[in-house]
Amino acid sequence: MPLFKKRTVGKPGEWYYCLEHKKVEEGPECPAKDRFGPYASRQEAEHAMQTARERNLEWENDPKWHDAPATTSDDD
């Protein structure tokens, strides 16, 4: 018997954005590797790619997430 049951039917009110089909779906229709979510509303799921772009930009500009710049030595 498997440890976790694969859920094939989504719950009403769970919204996802499918990266493969580039569409919003209610409940998980596609595999987890191909979707963002769950979102609380259809509107949030519709803006999933914009939200991801904004979060990526924040991460890229966050100094806490980057290593210190490499120091160069004058001995070379």
C-alpha positions as CSV (number, residue, x, y, z in Angstrom):
1,M,0.0,0.0,0.0
2,P,1.4,3.4,-1.0
3,L,2.4,5.8,1.8
4,F,0.7,8.7,0.1
5,K,-2.4,8.6,-2.1
6,K,-2.2,10.4,-5.4
7,R,-5.0,13.0,-5.4
8,T,-6.6,13.0,-8.9
9,V,-9.5,15.3,-8.2
10,G,-9.0,18.8,-7.0
11,K,-10.8,20.6,-4.2
12,P,-13.3,23.3,-5.2
13,G,-11.7,26.7,-4.5
14,E,-8.1,25.5,-5.1
15,W,-6.7,27.3,-8.1
16,Y,-3.5,26.5,-10.0
17,Y,-1.6,27.9,-13.0
18,C,-0.4,25.2,-15.4
19,L,3.0,26.0,-16.8
20,E,2.6,23.3,-19.5
21,H,-0.7,24.5,-20.9
22,K,-0.4,28.2,-19.8
23,K,-3.9,28.2,-18.2
24,V,-5.7,28.4,-14.9
25,E,-7.2,25.3,-13.5
26,E,-9.5,24.6,-10.6
27,G,-8.0,21.7,-8.7
28,P,-4.8,20.0,-9.7
29,E,-5.4,18.7,-13.2
30,C,-1.8,18.5,-14.2
31,P,1.3,17.1,-12.4
32,A,2.8,19.2,-9.6
33,K,6.0,19.7,-11.6
34,D,4.0,21.6,-14.2
35,R,2.0,24.0,-12.0
36,F,2.1,26.9,-9.5
37,G,-0.3,27.0,-6.7
38,P,-2.6,26.5,-4.9
39,Y,-4.0,30.0,-5.0
40,A,-7.0,31.3,-3.0
41,S,-8.7,32.7,-6.1
42,R,-8.8,32.4,-9.9
43,Q,-7.5,36.0,-10.1
44,E,-4.4,35.1,-8.1
45,A,-3.7,32.1,-10.3
46,E,-4.2,34.2,-13.5
47,H,-1.4,36.5,-12.2
48,A,1.0,33.6,-11.2
49,M,3.6,34.4,-13.8
50,Q,3.7,38.1,-12.9
51,T,4.0,37.2,-9.2
52,A,6.8,34.9,-10.0
53,R,8.6,37.6,-12.0
54,E,8.2,40.1,-9.2
55,R,9.5,37.6,-6.6
56,N,12.5,36.6,-8.8
57,L,13.4,40.3,-9.2
58,E,13.2,40.8,-5.4
59,W,15.4,37.8,-4.9
60,E,18.0,39.0,-7.4
61,N,18.2,42.3,-5.6
62,D,18.3,41.0,-2.1
63,P,21.8,41.1,-0.7
64,K,21.0,38.4,1.9
65,W,20.7,35.8,-0.8
66,H,24.0,36.4,-2.6
67,D,27.5,35.4,-1.5
68,A,30.1,38.1,-0.8
69,P,31.9,39.2,-3.9
70,A,35.1,37.4,-4.5
71,T,38.2,39.2,-3.4
72,T,41.2,39.5,-5.6
73,S,44.7,39.2,-4.4
74,D,47.5,41.6,-5.3
75,D,50.0,38.7,-4.9
76,D,49.3,37.3,-8.4
